Amino acid sequence: MRQYLVEIYSAEGADPAALDGLAEGSGVRYLRSIVIPDDQTCLHLVLAASVEDVESAFARVGLPTDRVVDAVGLPELTAENPVCPKSPGE
């Protein structure tokens, strides 16, 4: 399965009830979302086999997608896994 970022440009894109039903019979697994209220933008990260599966699953729950693109997840930042290595002397 691959990660996809789903962009929805409306306030309805943040409906938790719709997101709860996303996986039912679709093979799409919801991971997390970012909502930008001032821009009426919702970004959803999901796992799925294809873009078509993602679009179908979102349409089935009443959330039309504006764009679905491949996404690459980066490892979580921790003290052991910083973005940039520390400079000598830090």
C-alpha positions as CSV (number, residue, x, y, z in Angstrom):
1,M,0.0,0.0,0.0
2,R,1.1,3.5,-0.7
3,Q,0.6,6.8,1.1
4,Y,-1.6,9.5,-0.6
5,L,-2.3,13.1,0.3
6,V,-5.9,14.1,-0.3
7,E,-6.6,17.8,-0.7
8,I,-10.1,19.1,-0.1
9,Y,-10.8,22.8,-0.4
10,S,-14.0,23.2,1.6
11,A,-14.9,23.2,5.3
12,E,-16.9,20.0,4.7
13,G,-13.6,18.2,4.1
14,A,-13.0,18.1,7.9
15,D,-16.2,16.1,8.8
16,P,-15.0,13.5,11.3
17,A,-18.2,11.3,10.8
18,A,-17.3,11.0,7.1
19,L,-13.7,10.2,7.9
20,D,-14.8,7.5,10.3
21,G,-16.6,5.6,7.5
22,L,-13.7,5.9,5.0
23,A,-12.3,2.5,5.5
24,E,-15.5,0.5,5.4
25,G,-15.2,-1.8,2.4
26,S,-12.7,0.4,0.6
27,G,-9.3,-0.8,1.5
28,V,-8.3,2.8,2.3
29,R,-6.8,3.4,5.7
30,Y,-7.0,6.9,7.2
31,L,-3.8,8.0,9.0
32,R,-4.2,11.7,9.9
33,S,-5.4,15.1,8.8
34,I,-4.3,18.8,8.9
35,V,-7.1,21.4,8.8
36,I,-6.3,25.0,7.8
37,P,-9.6,26.8,8.8
38,D,-8.6,30.2,7.4
39,D,-8.0,28.7,4.0
40,Q,-10.9,26.2,4.2
41,T,-8.3,23.5,3.3
42,C,-8.2,20.0,4.6
43,L,-5.2,17.7,3.9
44,H,-5.8,14.0,4.7
45,L,-3.1,11.3,4.7
46,V,-4.3,7.8,3.8
47,L,-2.9,4.4,2.8
48,A,-4.4,2.7,-0.3
49,A,-3.5,0.6,-3.3
50,S,-4.3,3.3,-5.8
51,V,-5.4,6.9,-6.4
52,E,-8.7,5.4,-7.8
53,D,-9.4,3.6,-4.5
54,V,-8.8,6.8,-2.6
55,E,-11.1,8.9,-4.9
56,S,-13.8,6.2,-4.7
57,A,-13.7,5.9,-0.9
58,F,-13.9,9.7,-0.4
59,A,-16.8,10.0,-2.9
60,R,-18.6,7.1,-1.1
61,V,-18.5,9.0,2.2
62,G,-19.5,12.3,0.5
63,L,-16.2,14.0,0.5
64,P,-15.3,15.0,-3.1
65,T,-11.5,15.3,-3.6
66,D,-9.8,18.3,-5.2
67,R,-6.5,16.5,-5.6
68,V,-4.9,13.2,-4.7
69,V,-1.2,12.8,-4.9
70,D,1.5,10.3,-3.9
71,A,3.0,11.2,-0.5
72,V,6.2,10.1,1.1
73,G,6.2,9.9,4.9
74,L,9.3,11.0,6.8
75,P,10.3,9.4,10.1
76,E,9.1,11.0,13.3
77,L,11.5,13.5,14.7
78,T,13.1,12.4,18.0
79,A,16.2,13.2,20.0
80,E,17.8,10.1,18.4
81,N,16.5,11.1,14.9
82,P,16.8,14.9,14.4
83,V,16.2,16.7,11.1
84,C,19.8,17.9,11.0
85,P,22.7,16.4,12.8
86,K,24.0,18.6,15.6
87,S,27.1,20.7,14.9
88,P,30.3,19.8,16.7
89,G,30.3,21.3,20.2
90,E,26.5,21.3,20.7
